[in-house]
Amino acid sequence: MKTSDHSDCRHDQDECLGVLLVNLGTPDSPRPADVRRYLREFLWDPRVVELPRPLWWLVLNLVILTTRPRRTAAAYAKIWTEAGSPLLDVSRQQQRALQARLEEDADAPVKVALAMRYGNPSVDAGLGELRAAGARRVLVLPLYPQYSATTTASTFDAVSARLRQRRWIPELRFVNHYHDDPRYIAALAASVRDHWARHGEPEVLLMSFHGIPKDYFLAGDPYHCECLKTARLLATALELPESRWRLSFQSRMGPREWLQPYTDTMVRDLAAEGVKRLHVICPGFSADCLETLEEVALEYRDAFLAAGGELYDYIPCLNAQPAHIELLAGLVRHHTRHWMPELDEAERRAALQRRKARALAAGAPE
């Protein structure tokens, strides 16, 4: 495989710490053609669908991509805003806020770039932005609190595939999860308390996580266990007895069994049990998106009310809340300790000039 050359290598370029924020992705628009393009990239990932490629190619291209894009496009149209995709809009807010927060107490330059695993801005574009900024050390921060091969590992695959094309790869660190980080739990609990202060408390708080096929869990994926721990820690932080909270899994696809209980079934069952006031939070999502704004906030609300419930409220994701940004900044600081030298501006510039002089003396190109 041909690797890229050193044409953008400058020996006097100031180095910076690079942070690559990665979320799942979004189509460029709610038009069926753009949704189809996005779904093809997403569903063709072998981390997402673990089926033999020839068989899955037939199912994906001859069945799913001929019917699903139009339905999914209609769902996206319900939540699309003037700013575009809610997920992309919130993610850009997170990127800007984290950049500003890290600059407040950074001892050396830092650059935060945003990437989507599927769609735009791509992982390739995000890594290119960091490269142009002189990031020789890169922390990859997938915005998935709970680890899964379908999300976190897929991000690692994409980053690794892109870096395989480089001659000079950066030093790399990777955040696997933060499902039990005390700052994460505290931020979730604070968001719930704030919502309750404004809207009142429900009889039951339902914590809905994105599902994965059950056989992925049985094969060793830790996602289910990490979701359970997040839910338990959040319930403890809120001092909720077992009777006042539930856990469920949403967004299943296809005929195979996924992690249970299913959220769509759970909301109907709770209404049938006599629960009148239900609040739902999605602790596995770092930013509001199609699955939270359309599926959870709208579709499941209709199901709960139709089954006899009276009040259904969705508690938004942490999004760009200050506590969430502080959590992300804390993760960056924790995972990049001892990476950046503690030099003031004059010392750093002098060090760069000395490095350039040594490189030129050794025959490096200008």
C-alpha positions, 0 to 999 in steps of 0.5 A: 500500500502506498503511503503519503509523503512528507510534503506537509512535514515542517520541522518548525511547525508547532505541535499540538495535542489533537482530540478527535471527537467521533459520533455515529453519523447522519445523512447530509439531508432528509432526502431519500437519496442521502439517507440511502447513501448513509444507510448503505455505509452504516449497514455495510460495516461488518461490526454492525451486521455480523453476517457473511458478506455475500448473503448480506450484500443481497439482503442489504441491496435488494431488500433493505435499501429498496424500502427502508430509505424512504421510511427513514427519510420521513422520520428524519424530516420530522426532526430536521431543523434549520441548522440541519441534522440535530446530531451534527448541530449538537456535535459541533456545539460540543466540539466548539465548547470542548475546544474553548474549555481545553484552551482555558487551562492548556499548557500547550496548543490543543486542537479538537476536531469532529468526525462521524463514523458514517457520513460527514464530516468523515473520520478521514476529514477529522484526522486531516484537520488534526494533521494540518494543525500539527497534532503529533499526539491524538486522543480519539474520543468516541462519544459512546459512554458504553463500549460496544464492538458495533460503535467503539470498535468500529471507530477504531477500525476507521481510524486505523484504516485511515492511518494505515495510509500515512507514512508518519502516524501520530502517537495514538490513544483511545478512550474505550468507554466512560459508562461509570465515570463519576462525572458522567453519572453526576451529569446525568443525575443533575440533568434529571433533577433539573428536568424534574424541578421544572416538570415534576417527578414521574412515577417511573423513570425509564432508562432506554439504551440502544440495543444490539443483537443478543448473540453479540452479547453472548459472544463477549460484547460488554455493552449489556453489562455496562448499560446495566451498571450505568443504570444502577449508578444513575438510580443510586445517584437519584436515590430511586427505589427499584419500583421507580426505575426500569431499563430497556433497549430500543431500535432493534432491526430485523427478525433476530433477538436483541437485548431485552426488554424492548423499550416499545414493549416496556412503555406499553406494559408500564401503562397496562400496569397502571403507570400514568406518569412516565419519563424516559432518558437515554443515557447511552446517547451523548447527543440527541439524534433520530433515535432519541428525538423521533423514536423515543420522544415521539413514537414511544410517547404515542404508544404509552398514551395509546395504552392508557398512560397520561403523561410521557416526557423525554429528558434530553441528552446531555448534549452541550450542557456545561457539565457534559463538556466538563466531563469530556474535558476531564476525560481528555486531561486524564488520558493525555497526562504527561503527553504535552511538555510544560513549556511557555510560549517562548520556550516552545518557539525556541525549541522548534527553531532548534529542531528545524536547525538540526533537521536542516543540518542533517539534510532534511528538505526545507 
